[in-house]
């Protein structure tokens, strides 16, 4: 049956091969992670983690199987007329803090949902949009929870300013915005825990947000706003940030900002397995991605991983199953028109 794929356009084979590589690489990462998890469990005292805390997060009997089985089968729709290939289903583990493949899939689905919301809502697209990065102050001696709580405090104060405006209370710089979405990202460097917030936020068209080009002592350029500097100095003893206005006539500009906000919360390549386990324990069930204001009702936080863009045309449904270190075609089914059950 694998010979069937040889008659498909190269774009189909390229897309399927690319997705399969993502899931195979993710599997290898998770297999290595599970070995590290066993070692971590034997040395909990070194990390100040109790057995009860560990078991609450990792103790479910199905946890390991769910993680490893992710991507054991993958199902695409190949739309014959337009020659588009879309991954529709898989047995996703949905643990995107630990699974690179599910992190990529969730970010993609959130991006699609956001861009569709802009098309459907004229009020949203007519706003002025900004992308802001706020790193939190830290030293090599600060533990993760200390640094993490600093960024949570900054986020809380931003959202409180917007709530105050709705209640008719006096508010500051952030009160002029209508809403947005924010994510918290963690990496670790030689200088300690690096936790920062990515923010896409919108204000009524014509709102005057001043942006100034700044060069630091090392010659690095950033773009800053004096009101954000005042806010961060007051609430976080810091002024580090970068702000840019998004040009929504430039799709590449939008997508680049979306990638930063919607990508994985825990940077797999920037964390050791032990660090990944530790942060997962400390952020378990905490919201690292939030929407607020006029974006709250868009439900971008809870996008389903199943399904994709459907085309109103006949398609072939291609099912592959993972065997050893690769995939083999299991079945090909012909479908007429769009199927909405996805």
Order of alpha helices (4+ residues) and beta strands (2+ residues): alpha-alpha-alpha-alpha-beta-beta-alpha-alpha-beta-alpha-beta-beta-beta-beta-alpha-beta-alpha-alpha-beta-beta-beta
